[in-house]
Amino acid sequence: MAFAWKAAGLTYNRYLAVASRVVRRSLKDDKRIAAERRGEMELRFAKWENGKQGEMKNVASANEAAMAEAASHQGSS
């Protein structure tokens, strides 16, 4: 039996992120605000080259930029 999230082309992590956001948005204001704060995360990464650490980047920002770049390349092909 195939899972609906898999059939929709989502990864399990993306499915969980969407489901979590839906649940948080359905809460009453006081609990929603607290839940949204817990849902925020700030991950950073750095690319290492020749034994030296590169610039630290926010994962969410880098992911959005990569998706936008991929969409622009896909549209021009």
C-alpha positions in Angstrom: 0.0 0.0 0.0 1.5 3.3 -1.1 1.4 6.3 1.3 -0.5 9.4 0.1 2.5 11.7 0.8 4.7 9.4 -1.3 2.2 9.3 -4.2 2.1 13.1 -4.0 5.8 13.3 -4.6 6.7 14.5 -1.1 9.5 13.3 1.1 8.6 12.2 4.6 10.3 15.2 6.1 8.4 17.6 3.9 5.1 15.8 4.7 5.8 16.2 8.4 6.6 19.9 7.9 3.4 20.5 6.1 1.3 18.6 8.6 3.0 20.4 11.5 2.3 23.8 10.0 -1.4 22.9 9.5 -1.8 21.8 13.1 -0.1 24.9 14.4 -2.3 27.2 12.3 -5.4 25.4 13.5 -4.7 26.3 17.2 -6.2 29.2 19.1 -4.1 32.3 19.1 -2.4 31.9 22.5 -1.3 28.3 21.9 -0.6 29.0 18.2 2.0 31.6 18.9 3.8 29.4 21.4 3.7 26.5 19.0 4.9 28.6 16.0 7.9 29.7 18.1 8.8 26.0 18.8 8.5 25.2 15.1 11.1 27.7 14.0 14.6 26.5 13.6 17.7 28.1 12.4 20.3 25.7 11.0 23.5 26.9 9.5 26.1 25.2 7.4 29.5 26.0 5.9 31.2 24.5 2.9 34.8 23.4 3.6 37.4 23.7 0.9 41.1 22.9 1.2 40.8 22.5 5.0 39.3 26.0 5.5 35.7 26.7 6.5 33.7 28.9 4.1 31.0 31.4 4.9 28.3 30.3 7.3 24.9 30.2 5.6 21.3 29.7 6.8 20.0 26.4 5.5 16.5 27.7 4.9 17.8 30.7 2.9 20.2 28.5 0.9 17.4 26.0 0.2 15.1 28.8 -1.1 17.8 30.2 -3.3 18.7 26.8 -4.7 15.0 26.1 -5.5 14.6 29.4 -7.2 17.7 28.8 -9.3 16.5 25.3 -10.2 13.1 26.7 -11.2 14.7 29.4 -13.4 17.0 26.8 -15.1 14.0 24.4 -15.6 11.9 27.2 -17.2 14.6 28.1 -19.7 15.2 24.5 -20.9 
